[in-house]
Amino acid sequence: MIENRLVDIEMKLSYQEETIRELNGVVCEQQKRIDHLESVYKLFASRVKDLSDAIGGKPPIDEKPPHY
């Protein structure tokens, strides 16, 4: 009886260790994607700022149409 419980505990532990390894891999991949997206965001933000500066600092969205 005690041996069966030990075997059950060992099996559960091995499954938990495998699950932890898999989750760690997922978290590492997600962090890589987050880092990549942050770098892309910074690049786009820089380009938008450059374009805004090039047109005089006023974004075209804020401009009134010519008929006003």
Secondary structure by P-SEA (a helix, b strand, c coil): caaaaaaaaaaaaaaaaaaaaaaaaaaaaaaaaaaaaaaaaaaaaaaaaaaaaaaccccccccccccc
